[in-house]
Amino acid sequence: MAGPADAGPTGAGPRRWRRWRRALTETTVTILVAVLLGGLVRTFAFQTFWIPSSSMVPTLGVYDRILVRKAFFSWHDVHEGDIVVFSHPPLDHCGGAQGGDLVKRVIALPGQTIYSLRNSIYVNGRLLAEPYLPHDDPLGTPIPGASRQRPYRVPPGELYMLGDNRAISCDSRYWGPVKGSSIIGKVVLVFWHDNHPDFRRF
């Protein structure tokens, strides 16, 4: 009668154990590498954020999810009209949650001049084309201390930010321009909008 030791060729048991141990080690290492790469991607390449307020309506709604590019990005690459995420401005006294990152639209770059007239924004003396806004988007608070005769000049190394929902947005009109070094990254994709998947590139 065959016994347990006769179940297979001599040494088959140890070989199976070595294969199983090798497979387990390979799986463990693969998972660890995936977690590590995921952390690196989040830290250096891309990061997801969610929108806590209506200051960027209609472009971004409350609870929208966005993807922000951080790798191979410098604030020197920012253009007028780009949407960016940046660290909370130290001069923000608008109320609400403090210390979190903000998302706004870049309106004027370092050295450019800016002023408002009724609901329109002028950068370097020209009307700023804003196809991303509704046809009748009330500005609310005008650009402070700026006029056609004496526009405000954005300091070197800083950027002037506005929310798309101008009437209620707390932005550079209240806490001034932000330092370029505070920019975390550029919004490249919204993947969740109005409580459902909605992929839009920027």
Rosetta constraint file for C-alpha pairs under 8 A:
AtomPair CA 2 CA 6 HARMONIC 5.86 0.50
AtomPair CA 2 CA 7 HARMONIC 7.65 0.50
AtomPair CA 3 CA 7 HARMONIC 7.09 0.50
AtomPair CA 8 CA 12 HARMONIC 6.27 0.50
AtomPair CA 11 CA 15 HARMONIC 6.33 0.50
AtomPair CA 12 CA 16 HARMONIC 6.14 0.50
AtomPair CA 13 CA 17 HARMONIC 6.30 0.50
AtomPair CA 14 CA 18 HARMONIC 6.18 0.50
AtomPair CA 15 CA 19 HARMONIC 6.21 0.50
AtomPair CA 16 CA 20 HARMONIC 6.10 0.50
AtomPair CA 17 CA 21 HARMONIC 5.99 0.50
AtomPair CA 18 CA 22 HARMONIC 6.02 0.50
AtomPair CA 19 CA 23 HARMONIC 6.09 0.50
AtomPair CA 20 CA 24 HARMONIC 6.10 0.50
AtomPair CA 21 CA 25 HARMONIC 6.08 0.50
AtomPair CA 22 CA 26 HARMONIC 6.06 0.50
AtomPair CA 23 CA 27 HARMONIC 6.11 0.50
AtomPair CA 24 CA 28 HARMONIC 6.11 0.50
AtomPair CA 25 CA 29 HARMONIC 6.09 0.50
AtomPair CA 26 CA 30 HARMONIC 6.05 0.50
AtomPair CA 27 CA 31 HARMONIC 6.18 0.50
AtomPair CA 28 CA 32 HARMONIC 6.21 0.50
AtomPair CA 29 CA 33 HARMONIC 6.08 0.50
AtomPair CA 30 CA 34 HARMONIC 6.10 0.50
AtomPair CA 31 CA 35 HARMONIC 6.14 0.50
AtomPair CA 32 CA 36 HARMONIC 6.07 0.50
AtomPair CA 33 CA 37 HARMONIC 5.97 0.50
AtomPair CA 34 CA 38 HARMONIC 5.94 0.50
AtomPair CA 35 CA 39 HARMONIC 6.18 0.50
AtomPair CA 36 CA 40 HARMONIC 6.21 0.50
AtomPair CA 37 CA 41 HARMONIC 5.98 0.50
AtomPair CA 38 CA 42 HARMONIC 6.17 0.50
AtomPair CA 39 CA 43 HARMONIC 6.03 0.50
AtomPair CA 40 CA 44 HARMONIC 5.77 0.50
AtomPair CA 40 CA 45 HARMONIC 7.26 0.50
AtomPair CA 41 CA 45 HARMONIC 4.68 0.50
AtomPair CA 41 CA 46 HARMONIC 5.80 0.50
AtomPair CA 41 CA 47 HARMONIC 7.65 0.50
AtomPair CA 42 CA 46 HARMONIC 5.16 0.50
AtomPair CA 42 CA 47 HARMONIC 4.95 0.50
AtomPair CA 43 CA 47 HARMONIC 7.10 0.50
AtomPair CA 44 CA 70 HARMONIC 5.92 0.50
AtomPair CA 44 CA 71 HARMONIC 5.42 0.50
AtomPair CA 45 CA 69 HARMONIC 6.06 0.50
AtomPair CA 45 CA 70 HARMONIC 4.95 0.50
AtomPair CA 45 CA 71 HARMONIC 4.13 0.50
AtomPair CA 45 CA 72 HARMONIC 7.76 0.50
AtomPair CA 46 CA 67 HARMONIC 6.70 0.50
AtomPair CA 46 CA 68 HARMONIC 5.51 0.50
AtomPair CA 46 CA 69 HARMONIC 4.68 0.50
AtomPair CA 46 CA 70 HARMONIC 5.43 0.50
AtomPair CA 46 CA 71 HARMONIC 6.84 0.50
AtomPair CA 47 CA 67 HARMONIC 5.85 0.50
AtomPair CA 47 CA 68 HARMONIC 5.28 0.50
AtomPair CA 47 CA 69 HARMONIC 6.76 0.50
AtomPair CA 47 CA 70 HARMONIC 7.34 0.50
AtomPair CA 48 CA 65 HARMONIC 6.85 0.50
AtomPair CA 48 CA 66 HARMONIC 5.60 0.50
AtomPair CA 48 CA 67 HARMONIC 4.60 0.50
AtomPair CA 48 CA 68 HARMONIC 6.07 0.50
AtomPair CA 49 CA 65 HARMONIC 5.76 0.50
AtomPair CA 49 CA 66 HARMONIC 5.39 0.50
AtomPair CA 49 CA 67 HARMONIC 6.56 0.50
AtomPair CA 49 CA 68 HARMONIC 7.46 0.50
AtomPair CA 50 CA 63 HARMONIC 5.59 0.50
AtomPair CA 50 CA 64 HARMONIC 5.51 0.50
AtomPair CA 50 CA 65 HARMONIC 4.44 0.50
AtomPair CA 50 CA 66 HARMONIC 6.19 0.50
AtomPair CA 51 CA 60 HARMONIC 7.30 0.50
AtomPair CA 51 CA 61 HARMONIC 6.83 0.50
AtomPair CA 51 CA 62 HARMONIC 5.30 0.50
AtomPair CA 51 CA 63 HARMONIC 4.87 0.50
AtomPair CA 51 CA 64 HARMONIC 5.32 0.50
AtomPair CA 51 CA 65 HARMONIC 6.54 0.50
AtomPair CA 51 CA 66 HARMONIC 7.88 0.50
AtomPair CA 51 CA 103 HARMONIC 7.88 0.50
AtomPair CA 52 CA 62 HARMONIC 5.47 0.50
AtomPair CA 52 CA 63 HARMONIC 5.78 0.50
AtomPair CA 53 CA 61 HARMONIC 7.43 0.50
AtomPair CA 53 CA 62 HARMONIC 5.21 0.50
AtomPair CA 53 CA 63 HARMONIC 7.71 0.50
AtomPair CA 54 CA 60 HARMONIC 7.58 0.50
AtomPair CA 54 CA 61 HARMONIC 5.87 0.50
AtomPair CA 54 CA 62 HARMONIC 5.48 0.50
AtomPair CA 54 CA 165 HARMONIC 7.09 0.50
AtomPair CA 54 CA 169 HARMONIC 7.86 0.50
AtomPair CA 55 CA 163 HARMONIC 5.38 0.50
AtomPair CA 55 CA 164 HARMONIC 6.40 0.50
AtomPair CA 55 CA 165 HARMONIC 4.97 0.50
AtomPair CA 55 CA 166 HARMONIC 7.28 0.50
AtomPair CA 55 CA 168 HARMONIC 6.41 0.50
AtomPair CA 55 CA 169 HARMONIC 4.65 0.50
AtomPair CA 55 CA 170 HARMONIC 7.41 0.50
AtomPair CA 56 CA 60 HARMONIC 5.16 0.50
AtomPair CA 56 CA 61 HARMONIC 6.67 0.50
AtomPair CA 56 CA 103 HARMONIC 7.92 0.50
AtomPair CA 56 CA 104 HARMONIC 6.93 0.50
AtomPair CA 56 CA 163 HARMONIC 5.11 0.50
AtomPair CA 56 CA 164 HARMONIC 4.59 0.50
AtomPair CA 56 CA 165 HARMONIC 5.26 0.50
AtomPair CA 56 CA 169 HARMONIC 7.60 0.50
AtomPair CA 57 CA 61 HARMONIC 5.27 0.50
AtomPair CA 57 CA 62 HARMONIC 7.94 0.50
AtomPair CA 57 CA 164 HARMONIC 6.01 0.50
AtomPair CA 57 CA 165 HARMONIC 5.28 0.50
AtomPair CA 58 CA 133 HARMONIC 7.54 0.50
AtomPair CA 58 CA 134 HARMONIC 7.86 0.50
AtomPair CA 58 CA 164 HARMONIC 7.11 0.50
AtomPair CA 58 CA 165 HARMONIC 7.11 0.50
AtomPair CA 59 CA 132 HARMONIC 7.20 0.50
AtomPair CA 59 CA 133 HARMONIC 7.89 0.50
AtomPair CA 59 CA 164 HARMONIC 7.11 0.50
AtomPair CA 60 CA 64 HARMONIC 6.29 0.50
AtomPair CA 60 CA 193 HARMONIC 7.34 0.50
AtomPair CA 61 CA 193 HARMONIC 6.64 0.50
AtomPair CA 61 CA 194 HARMONIC 6.63 0.50
AtomPair CA 62 CA 194 HARMONIC 7.84 0.50
AtomPair CA 63 CA 193 HARMONIC 7.57 0.50
AtomPair CA 63 CA 194 HARMONIC 7.80 0.50
AtomPair CA 63 CA 195 HARMONIC 7.73 0.50
AtomPair CA 64 CA 190 HARMONIC 7.20 0.50
AtomPair CA 64 CA 191 HARMONIC 7.71 0.50
AtomPair CA 64 CA 192 HARMONIC 5.25 0.50
AtomPair CA 64 CA 193 HARMONIC 4.83 0.50
AtomPair CA 64 CA 194 HARMONIC 6.78 0.50
AtomPair CA 64 CA 195 HARMONIC 7.49 0.50
AtomPair CA 65 CA 190 HARMONIC 5.85 0.50
AtomPair CA 65 CA 191 HARMONIC 5.86 0.50
AtomPair CA 65 CA 192 HARMONIC 4.94 0.50
AtomPair CA 65 CA 193 HARMONIC 6.91 0.50
AtomPair CA 66 CA 187 HARMONIC 6.72 0.50
AtomPair CA 66 CA 188 HARMONIC 7.63 0.50
AtomPair CA 66 CA 189 HARMONIC 5.63 0.50
AtomPair CA 66 CA 190 HARMONIC 4.26 0.50
AtomPair CA 66 CA 191 HARMONIC 6.00 0.50
AtomPair CA 66 CA 192 HARMONIC 7.20 0.50
AtomPair CA 67 CA 187 HARMONIC 5.90 0.50
AtomPair CA 67 CA 188 HARMONIC 5.95 0.50
AtomPair CA 67 CA 189 HARMONIC 5.09 0.50
AtomPair CA 67 CA 190 HARMONIC 6.22 0.50
AtomPair CA 67 CA 191 HARMONIC 7.46 0.50
AtomPair CA 68 CA 84 HARMONIC 7.87 0.50
AtomPair CA 68 CA 85 HARMONIC 7.55 0.50
AtomPair CA 68 CA 185 HARMONIC 5.67 0.50
AtomPair CA 68 CA 186 HARMONIC 5.30 0.50
AtomPair CA 68 CA 187 HARMONIC 4.37 0.50
AtomPair CA 68 CA 188 HARMONIC 5.75 0.50
AtomPair CA 68 CA 189 HARMONIC 7.18 0.50
AtomPair CA 69 CA 73 HARMONIC 7.19 0.50
AtomPair CA 69 CA 185 HARMONIC 5.32 0.50
AtomPair CA 69 CA 186 HARMONIC 5.36 0.50
AtomPair CA 69 CA 187 HARMONIC 6.37 0.50
AtomPair CA 69 CA 188 HARMONIC 6.45 0.50
AtomPair CA 70 CA 184 HARMONIC 6.53 0.50
AtomPair CA 70 CA 185 HARMONIC 4.68 0.50
AtomPair CA 70 CA 186 HARMONIC 6.96 0.50
AtomPair CA 73 CA 77 HARMONIC 7.00 0.50
AtomPair CA 73 CA 185 HARMONIC 6.88 0.50
AtomPair CA 73 CA 186 HARMONIC 7.88 0.50
AtomPair CA 74 CA 78 HARMONIC 7.46 0.50
AtomPair CA 74 CA 185 HARMONIC 7.91 0.50
AtomPair CA 75 CA 180 HARMONIC 5.59 0.50
AtomPair CA 75 CA 181 HARMONIC 7.04 0.50
AtomPair CA 75 CA 183 HARMONIC 6.29 0.50
AtomPair CA 75 CA 185 HARMONIC 7.81 0.50
AtomPair CA 76 CA 180 HARMONIC 7.62 0.50
AtomPair CA 78 CA 82 HARMONIC 6.54 0.50
AtomPair CA 78 CA 106 HARMONIC 7.84 0.50
AtomPair CA 78 CA 186 HARMONIC 7.96 0.50
AtomPair CA 79 CA 106 HARMONIC 7.06 0.50
AtomPair CA 79 CA 109 HARMONIC 7.44 0.50
AtomPair CA 80 CA 105 HARMONIC 7.98 0.50
AtomPair CA 80 CA 106 HARMONIC 5.33 0.50
AtomPair CA 80 CA 107 HARMONIC 5.26 0.50
AtomPair CA 80 CA 108 HARMONIC 6.05 0.50
AtomPair CA 80 CA 109 HARMONIC 6.96 0.50
AtomPair CA 81 CA 105 HARMONIC 5.86 0.50
AtomPair CA 81 CA 106 HARMONIC 5.25 0.50
AtomPair CA 81 CA 107 HARMONIC 5.94 0.50
AtomPair CA 81 CA 130 HARMONIC 7.83 0.50
AtomPair CA 82 CA 105 HARMONIC 5.66 0.50
AtomPair CA 82 CA 106 HARMONIC 5.45 0.50
AtomPair CA 82 CA 186 HARMONIC 7.19 0.50
AtomPair CA 82 CA 187 HARMONIC 7.73 0.50
AtomPair CA 82 CA 202 HARMONIC 7.98 0.50
AtomPair CA 83 CA 103 HARMONIC 6.88 0.50
AtomPair CA 83 CA 104 HARMONIC 5.66 0.50
AtomPair CA 83 CA 105 HARMONIC 4.32 0.50
AtomPair CA 83 CA 106 HARMONIC 6.20 0.50
AtomPair CA 83 CA 186 HARMONIC 6.08 0.50
AtomPair CA 83 CA 187 HARMONIC 5.57 0.50
AtomPair CA 84 CA 103 HARMONIC 5.61 0.50
AtomPair CA 84 CA 104 HARMONIC 5.91 0.50
AtomPair CA 84 CA 105 HARMONIC 6.32 0.50
AtomPair CA 84 CA 106 HARMONIC 7.24 0.50
AtomPair CA 84 CA 183 HARMONIC 6.99 0.50
AtomPair CA 84 CA 184 HARMONIC 7.45 0.50
AtomPair CA 84 CA 185 HARMONIC 5.78 0.50
AtomPair CA 84 CA 186 HARMONIC 4.37 0.50
AtomPair CA 84 CA 187 HARMONIC 5.47 0.50
AtomPair CA 85 CA 101 HARMONIC 6.58 0.50
AtomPair CA 85 CA 102 HARMONIC 5.52 0.50
AtomPair CA 85 CA 103 HARMONIC 4.42 0.50
AtomPair CA 85 CA 104 HARMONIC 6.81 0.50
AtomPair CA 85 CA 183 HARMONIC 6.09 0.50
AtomPair CA 85 CA 184 HARMONIC 5.51 0.50
AtomPair CA 85 CA 185 HARMONIC 5.57 0.50
AtomPair CA 85 CA 186 HARMONIC 6.32 0.50
AtomPair CA 85 CA 187 HARMONIC 7.08 0.50
AtomPair CA 86 CA 101 HARMONIC 5.59 0.50
AtomPair CA 86 CA 102 HARMONIC 5.49 0.50
AtomPair CA 86 CA 103 HARMONIC 6.50 0.50
AtomPair CA 86 CA 182 HARMONIC 5.40 0.50
AtomPair CA 86 CA 183 HARMONIC 4.21 0.50
AtomPair CA 86 CA 184 HARMONIC 4.98 0.50
AtomPair CA 86 CA 185 HARMONIC 7.14 0.50
AtomPair CA 87 CA 99 HARMONIC 7.76 0.50
AtomPair CA 87 CA 100 HARMONIC 6.93 0.50
AtomPair CA 87 CA 101 HARMONIC 4.63 0.50
AtomPair CA 87 CA 102 HARMONIC 6.31 0.50
AtomPair CA 87 CA 182 HARMONIC 5.36 0.50
AtomPair CA 87 CA 183 HARMONIC 6.59 0.50
AtomPair CA 87 CA 184 HARMONIC 6.98 0.50
AtomPair CA 88 CA 92 HARMONIC 7.54 0.50
AtomPair CA 88 CA 98 HARMONIC 7.30 0.50
AtomPair CA 88 CA 99 HARMONIC 5.55 0.50
AtomPair CA 88 CA 100 HARMONIC 5.78 0.50
AtomPair CA 88 CA 101 HARMONIC 5.12 0.50
AtomPair CA 88 CA 102 HARMONIC 6.03 0.50
AtomPair CA 89 CA 175 HARMONIC 7.05 0.50
AtomPair CA 89 CA 178 HARMONIC 6.70 0.50
AtomPair CA 91 CA 175 HARMONIC 5.17 0.50
AtomPair CA 91 CA 176 HARMONIC 7.76 0.50
AtomPair CA 92 CA 174 HARMONIC 7.17 0.50
AtomPair CA 92 CA 175 HARMONIC 5.24 0.50
AtomPair CA 93 CA 174 HARMONIC 7.98 0.50
AtomPair CA 93 CA 175 HARMONIC 7.54 0.50
AtomPair CA 94 CA 170 HARMONIC 6.48 0.50
AtomPair CA 94 CA 174 HARMONIC 7.62 0.50
AtomPair CA 103 CA 163 HARMONIC 7.99 0.50
AtomPair CA 104 CA 161 HARMONIC 5.90 0.50
AtomPair CA 104 CA 162 HARMONIC 5.74 0.50
AtomPair CA 104 CA 163 HARMONIC 5.06 0.50
AtomPair CA 104 CA 164 HARMONIC 7.64 0.50
AtomPair CA 104 CA 171 HARMONIC 7.67 0.50
AtomPair CA 105 CA 161 HARMONIC 5.49 0.50
AtomPair CA 105 CA 162 HARMONIC 5.44 0.50
AtomPair CA 105 CA 163 HARMONIC 5.92 0.50
AtomPair CA 105 CA 164 HARMONIC 7.19 0.50
AtomPair CA 106 CA 159 HARMONIC 6.72 0.50
AtomPair CA 106 CA 160 HARMONIC 6.04 0.50
AtomPair CA 106 CA 161 HARMONIC 4.82 0.50
AtomPair CA 106 CA 162 HARMONIC 6.69 0.50
AtomPair CA 107 CA 159 HARMONIC 7.58 0.50
AtomPair CA 107 CA 160 HARMONIC 5.57 0.50
AtomPair CA 107 CA 161 HARMONIC 5.55 0.50
AtomPair CA 107 CA 162 HARMONIC 6.49 0.50
AtomPair CA 108 CA 112 HARMONIC 6.08 0.50
AtomPair CA 108 CA 113 HARMONIC 7.39 0.50
AtomPair CA 108 CA 114 HARMONIC 6.97 0.50
AtomPair CA 108 CA 123 HARMONIC 6.66 0.50
AtomPair CA 108 CA 154 HARMONIC 7.19 0.50
AtomPair CA 108 CA 159 HARMONIC 5.98 0.50
AtomPair CA 108 CA 160 HARMONIC 5.02 0.50
AtomPair CA 108 CA 161 HARMONIC 7.30 0.50
AtomPair CA 109 CA 154 HARMONIC 6.74 0.50
AtomPair CA 109 CA 158 HARMONIC 6.94 0.50
AtomPair CA 109 CA 159 HARMONIC 5.04 0.50
AtomPair CA 109 CA 160 HARMONIC 6.58 0.50
AtomPair CA 110 CA 153 HARMONIC 7.98 0.50
AtomPair CA 110 CA 154 HARMONIC 5.15 0.50
AtomPair CA 110 CA 155 HARMONIC 5.61 0.50
AtomPair CA 110 CA 156 HARMONIC 4.80 0.50
AtomPair CA 110 CA 157 HARMONIC 5.70 0.50
AtomPair CA 110 CA 158 HARMONIC 5.35 0.50
AtomPair CA 110 CA 159 HARMONIC 5.84 0.50
AtomPair CA 111 CA 153 HARMONIC 5.95 0.50
AtomPair CA 111 CA 154 HARMONIC 5.10 0.50
AtomPair CA 111 CA 155 HARMONIC 5.82 0.50
AtomPair CA 111 CA 156 HARMONIC 5.83 0.50
AtomPair CA 112 CA 123 HARMONIC 6.68 0.50
AtomPair CA 112 CA 124 HARMONIC 5.82 0.50
AtomPair CA 112 CA 153 HARMONIC 5.64 0.50
AtomPair CA 112 CA 154 HARMONIC 5.64 0.50
AtomPair CA 113 CA 123 HARMONIC 5.55 0.50
AtomPair CA 113 CA 124 HARMONIC 4.89 0.50
AtomPair CA 113 CA 125 HARMONIC 7.40 0.50
AtomPair CA 113 CA 151 HARMONIC 5.71 0.50
AtomPair CA 113 CA 152 HARMONIC 5.27 0.50
AtomPair CA 113 CA 153 HARMONIC 4.21 0.50
AtomPair CA 113 CA 154 HARMONIC 6.19 0.50
AtomPair CA 114 CA 121 HARMONIC 7.15 0.50
AtomPair CA 114 CA 122 HARMONIC 5.55 0.50
AtomPair CA 114 CA 123 HARMONIC 4.58 0.50
AtomPair CA 114 CA 124 HARMONIC 6.27 0.50
AtomPair CA 114 CA 125 HARMONIC 7.45 0.50
AtomPair CA 114 CA 143 HARMONIC 7.82 0.50
AtomPair CA 114 CA 146 HARMONIC 7.22 0.50
AtomPair CA 114 CA 151 HARMONIC 5.42 0.50
AtomPair CA 114 CA 152 HARMONIC 5.23 0.50
AtomPair CA 114 CA 153 HARMONIC 6.41 0.50
AtomPair CA 114 CA 154 HARMONIC 7.69 0.50
AtomPair CA 115 CA 121 HARMONIC 6.03 0.50
AtomPair CA 115 CA 122 HARMONIC 5.41 0.50
AtomPair CA 115 CA 123 HARMONIC 6.88 0.50
AtomPair CA 115 CA 143 HARMONIC 5.73 0.50
AtomPair CA 115 CA 146 HARMONIC 5.13 0.50
AtomPair CA 115 CA 147 HARMONIC 5.38 0.50
AtomPair CA 115 CA 148 HARMONIC 6.44 0.50
AtomPair CA 115 CA 151 HARMONIC 5.20 0.50
AtomPair CA 115 CA 152 HARMONIC 6.32 0.50
AtomPair CA 116 CA 120 HARMONIC 5.62 0.50
AtomPair CA 116 CA 121 HARMONIC 4.50 0.50
AtomPair CA 116 CA 122 HARMONIC 5.95 0.50
AtomPair CA 116 CA 142 HARMONIC 5.93 0.50
AtomPair CA 116 CA 143 HARMONIC 5.62 0.50
AtomPair CA 116 CA 146 HARMONIC 7.34 0.50
AtomPair CA 116 CA 147 HARMONIC 6.82 0.50
AtomPair CA 116 CA 148 HARMONIC 7.88 0.50
AtomPair CA 117 CA 121 HARMONIC 6.51 0.50
AtomPair CA 117 CA 122 HARMONIC 7.74 0.50
AtomPair CA 117 CA 142 HARMONIC 7.64 0.50
AtomPair CA 117 CA 147 HARMONIC 7.72 0.50
AtomPair CA 118 CA 139 HARMONIC 7.24 0.50
AtomPair CA 118 CA 142 HARMONIC 7.67 0.50
AtomPair CA 119 CA 137 HARMONIC 7.13 0.50
AtomPair CA 119 CA 138 HARMONIC 5.62 0.50
AtomPair CA 119 CA 139 HARMONIC 4.78 0.50
AtomPair CA 119 CA 140 HARMONIC 7.74 0.50
AtomPair CA 120 CA 127 HARMONIC 7.05 0.50
AtomPair CA 120 CA 128 HARMONIC 7.44 0.50
AtomPair CA 120 CA 139 HARMONIC 7.36 0.50
AtomPair CA 121 CA 127 HARMONIC 6.08 0.50
AtomPair CA 121 CA 128 HARMONIC 5.64 0.50
AtomPair CA 122 CA 126 HARMONIC 5.12 0.50
AtomPair CA 122 CA 127 HARMONIC 4.49 0.50
AtomPair CA 122 CA 128 HARMONIC 5.38 0.50
AtomPair CA 123 CA 127 HARMONIC 6.53 0.50
AtomPair CA 123 CA 128 HARMONIC 6.15 0.50
AtomPair CA 125 CA 148 HARMONIC 7.63 0.50
AtomPair CA 133 CA 137 HARMONIC 6.64 0.50
AtomPair CA 133 CA 164 HARMONIC 6.64 0.50
AtomPair CA 137 CA 165 HARMONIC 7.50 0.50
AtomPair CA 137 CA 166 HARMONIC 7.20 0.50
AtomPair CA 137 CA 167 HARMONIC 7.86 0.50
AtomPair CA 138 CA 166 HARMONIC 6.45 0.50
AtomPair CA 138 CA 167 HARMONIC 5.72 0.50
AtomPair CA 139 CA 166 HARMONIC 4.88 0.50
AtomPair CA 139 CA 167 HARMONIC 5.21 0.50
AtomPair CA 140 CA 166 HARMONIC 6.05 0.50
AtomPair CA 140 CA 167 HARMONIC 4.12 0.50
AtomPair CA 140 CA 168 HARMONIC 7.14 0.50
AtomPair CA 141 CA 166 HARMONIC 7.90 0.50
AtomPair CA 141 CA 167 HARMONIC 6.91 0.50
AtomPair CA 141 CA 173 HARMONIC 7.39 0.50
AtomPair CA 142 CA 173 HARMONIC 7.39 0.50
AtomPair CA 143 CA 173 HARMONIC 5.65 0.50
AtomPair CA 144 CA 173 HARMONIC 6.21 0.50
AtomPair CA 145 CA 151 HARMONIC 7.78 0.50
AtomPair CA 145 CA 152 HARMONIC 6.96 0.50
AtomPair CA 146 CA 150 HARMONIC 5.71 0.50
AtomPair CA 146 CA 151 HARMONIC 4.51 0.50
AtomPair CA 146 CA 152 HARMONIC 5.09 0.50
AtomPair CA 147 CA 151 HARMONIC 4.94 0.50
AtomPair CA 147 CA 152 HARMONIC 7.64 0.50
AtomPair CA 154 CA 158 HARMONIC 6.52 0.50
AtomPair CA 154 CA 159 HARMONIC 6.71 0.50
AtomPair CA 154 CA 160 HARMONIC 6.83 0.50
AtomPair CA 154 CA 177 HARMONIC 7.08 0.50
AtomPair CA 155 CA 159 HARMONIC 7.92 0.50
AtomPair CA 157 CA 179 HARMONIC 5.98 0.50
AtomPair CA 157 CA 180 HARMONIC 5.58 0.50
AtomPair CA 157 CA 181 HARMONIC 7.93 0.50
AtomPair CA 158 CA 177 HARMONIC 5.89 0.50
AtomPair CA 158 CA 178 HARMONIC 5.32 0.50
AtomPair CA 158 CA 179 HARMONIC 4.33 0.50
AtomPair CA 158 CA 180 HARMONIC 5.16 0.50
AtomPair CA 159 CA 177 HARMONIC 5.20 0.50
AtomPair CA 159 CA 178 HARMONIC 5.38 0.50
AtomPair CA 159 CA 179 HARMONIC 6.41 0.50
AtomPair CA 159 CA 180 HARMONIC 6.41 0.50
AtomPair CA 160 CA 172 HARMONIC 5.88 0.50
AtomPair CA 160 CA 176 HARMONIC 7.18 0.50
AtomPair CA 160 CA 177 HARMONIC 4.50 0.50
AtomPair CA 160 CA 178 HARMONIC 6.58 0.50
AtomPair CA 161 CA 171 HARMONIC 6.04 0.50
AtomPair CA 161 CA 172 HARMONIC 5.22 0.50
AtomPair CA 161 CA 177 HARMONIC 6.51 0.50
AtomPair CA 161 CA 178 HARMONIC 7.51 0.50
AtomPair CA 162 CA 166 HARMONIC 7.06 0.50
AtomPair CA 162 CA 169 HARMONIC 7.27 0.50
AtomPair CA 162 CA 170 HARMONIC 7.88 0.50
AtomPair CA 162 CA 171 HARMONIC 5.27 0.50
AtomPair CA 162 CA 172 HARMONIC 6.18 0.50
AtomPair CA 162 CA 173 HARMONIC 7.65 0.50
AtomPair CA 163 CA 169 HARMONIC 5.35 0.50
AtomPair CA 163 CA 170 HARMONIC 7.39 0.50
AtomPair CA 163 CA 171 HARMONIC 6.47 0.50
AtomPair CA 164 CA 169 HARMONIC 7.51 0.50
AtomPair CA 165 CA 169 HARMONIC 5.76 0.50
AtomPair CA 170 CA 174 HARMONIC 6.28 0.50
AtomPair CA 171 CA 175 HARMONIC 6.37 0.50
AtomPair CA 171 CA 176 HARMONIC 7.47 0.50
AtomPair CA 172 CA 176 HARMONIC 4.17 0.50
AtomPair CA 172 CA 177 HARMONIC 5.18 0.50
AtomPair CA 172 CA 178 HARMONIC 7.51 0.50
AtomPair CA 178 CA 182 HARMONIC 7.03 0.50
AtomPair CA 179 CA 183 HARMONIC 7.46 0.50
AtomPair CA 187 CA 202 HARMONIC 6.77 0.50
AtomPair CA 188 CA 201 HARMONIC 5.58 0.50
AtomPair CA 188 CA 202 HARMONIC 4.81 0.50
AtomPair CA 189 CA 199 HARMONIC 6.76 0.50
AtomPair CA 189 CA 200 HARMONIC 5.53 0.50
AtomPair CA 189 CA 201 HARMONIC 4.42 0.50
AtomPair CA 189 CA 202 HARMONIC 5.85 0.50
AtomPair CA 190 CA 198 HARMONIC 6.90 0.50
AtomPair CA 190 CA 199 HARMONIC 5.63 0.50
AtomPair CA 190 CA 200 HARMONIC 5.31 0.50
AtomPair CA 190 CA 201 HARMONIC 6.61 0.50
AtomPair CA 191 CA 197 HARMONIC 5.73 0.50
AtomPair CA 191 CA 198 HARMONIC 5.09 0.50
AtomPair CA 191 CA 199 HARMONIC 4.45 0.50
AtomPair CA 191 CA 200 HARMONIC 6.66 0.50
AtomPair CA 192 CA 196 HARMONIC 5.59 0.50
AtomPair CA 192 CA 197 HARMONIC 4.44 0.50
AtomPair CA 192 CA 198 HARMONIC 5.13 0.50
AtomPair CA 192 CA 199 HARMONIC 6.95 0.50
AtomPair CA 193 CA 197 HARMONIC 6.19 0.50
AtomPair CA 193 CA 198 HARMONIC 5.55 0.50
